Amino acid sequence: MNHPTPPPAQTAPATPTPAQTAAVDAAIATRRSLRAYLPTPVPRETVEQILAVASRAPSGTNTQPWRVYVLTGAAKAELSRKIRAAYDDPAERATHTEEYAYYPTEWTSPYIDRRRKVGWDLYGLLGIGKTDKERMHAQHGRNYDFFDAPVGLIFTIDRVLRQGSWLDYGMFLQSVMVAARGRGLDTCPQAAFMQFHRIITEHVGAPANEQVVCGMALGHADPSAVENTLVTEREPVAEFARFLG
Ligand SMILES: Cc1cc2nc3c(=O)[nH]c(=O)nc-3n(C[C@H](O)[C@H](O)[C@H](O)COP(=O)(O)O)c2cc1C
């Protein structure tokens, strides 16, 4: 199905069929952060469709804060090469600092516990021991190859925009990932890229008013990769929602 860019808003049926409900739920619930990809290319048209559908995400007063750089082929390989060179050199790496704080400086429970669990679950699958700093460094470094995905997305936001626009941005990112799922594709959102925002903005030619939000791998997941068997946990609804009234 070809969408114009951007697609018109569509009117939903008053009562979705069970199959429509199941398709929406499956696109959301089968999304996982996958960290190994096949070289199978993703047509540019498919990426355009995904971005066009995702741009139906809501944003306060329809500000649409997203800007996306789609990297493939030599452009993607060259960005990975530049970041890897900085990442693998401790002195050089230390000169690259994140522009915004994704995480708290002081972790508390239950967040630190969940963070540790997903980390050790992933490393456990890969057979990386708790003291194996070299292999941890190498695994983290796979972020900068977009986990070998054929498409690397870099997301930026205008610096004039405020915290509310970052909410909008999250909805857009999720919509990208769900639209990808609807086409049998997988993703991994990647905050790891923001440390190297100077390299990225120069490489993609982003103007100074744009700030790197994150990156994202997009492609066909490698079904034989052990890291792709990771299924993360979620708290039950009763733990995070209170029904009043
Ligand atoms: C904004 C954002 C940034 C993330 N950055 C990274 C990253 O840099 N590298 C990575 O491997 N996973 C990254 N993740 C994936 C999370 O670890 C993952 O979403 C979480 O563990 C839940 O697992 P699931 O996505 O498979 O459900 C990121 C997720 C989000 C939402």
PDBQT file of the ligand as one rigid body, heavy atoms in Angstrom, charges set to zero:
ROOT
HETATM    1  C1  LIG A 301      14.872   5.851  23.981  1.00  0.00    +0.000 C 
HETATM    2  C2  LIG A 301      15.484   4.473  24.139  1.00  0.00    +0.000 A 
HETATM    3  C3  LIG A 301      16.850   4.328  24.026  1.00  0.00    +0.000 A 
HETATM    4  C4  LIG A 301      17.427   3.061  24.102  1.00  0.00    +0.000 A 
HETATM    5  N1  LIG A 301      18.778   2.927  23.896  1.00  0.00    +0.000 NA
HETATM    6  C5  LIG A 301      19.316   1.701  23.761  1.00  0.00    +0.000 A 
HETATM    7  C6  LIG A 301      20.670   1.561  23.345  1.00  0.00    +0.000 A 
HETATM    8  O1  LIG A 301      21.398   2.527  23.152  1.00  0.00    +0.000 OA
HETATM    9  N2  LIG A 301      21.144   0.303  23.138  1.00  0.00    +0.000 N 
HETATM   10  C7  LIG A 301      20.364  -0.803  23.334  1.00  0.00    +0.000 A 
HETATM   11  O2  LIG A 301      20.852  -1.923  23.125  1.00  0.00    +0.000 OA
HETATM   12  N3  LIG A 301      19.070  -0.712  23.752  1.00  0.00    +0.000 NA
HETATM   13  C8  LIG A 301      18.524   0.524  23.940  1.00  0.00    +0.000 A 
HETATM   14  N4  LIG A 301      17.203   0.665  24.301  1.00  0.00    +0.000 N 
HETATM   15  C9  LIG A 301      16.362  -0.540  24.451  1.00  0.00    +0.000 C 
HETATM   16  C10 LIG A 301      15.946  -0.833  25.894  1.00  0.00    +0.000 C 
HETATM   17  O3  LIG A 301      16.986  -1.460  26.577  1.00  0.00    +0.000 OA
HETATM   18  C11 LIG A 301      14.680  -1.717  25.829  1.00  0.00    +0.000 C 
HETATM   19  O4  LIG A 301      13.634  -0.977  25.279  1.00  0.00    +0.000 OA
HETATM   20  C12 LIG A 301      14.231  -2.260  27.186  1.00  0.00    +0.000 C 
HETATM   21  O5  LIG A 301      15.213  -3.068  27.752  1.00  0.00    +0.000 OA
HETATM   22  C13 LIG A 301      12.930  -3.049  27.043  1.00  0.00    +0.000 C 
HETATM   23  O6  LIG A 301      13.093  -4.110  26.130  1.00  0.00    +0.000 OA
HETATM   24  P1  LIG A 301      12.240  -4.242  24.807  1.00  0.00    +0.000 P 
HETATM   25  O7  LIG A 301      12.437  -2.972  24.000  1.00  0.00    +0.000 OA
HETATM   26  O8  LIG A 301      12.815  -5.431  24.086  1.00  0.00    +0.000 OA
HETATM   27  O9  LIG A 301      10.808  -4.395  25.175  1.00  0.00    +0.000 OA
HETATM   28  C14 LIG A 301      16.622   1.926  24.324  1.00  0.00    +0.000 A 
HETATM   29  C15 LIG A 301      15.245   2.098  24.496  1.00  0.00    +0.000 A 
HETATM   30  C16 LIG A 301      14.679   3.349  24.411  1.00  0.00    +0.000 A 
HETATM   31  C17 LIG A 301      13.195   3.498  24.561  1.00  0.00    +0.000 C 
ENDROOT
TORSDOF 0
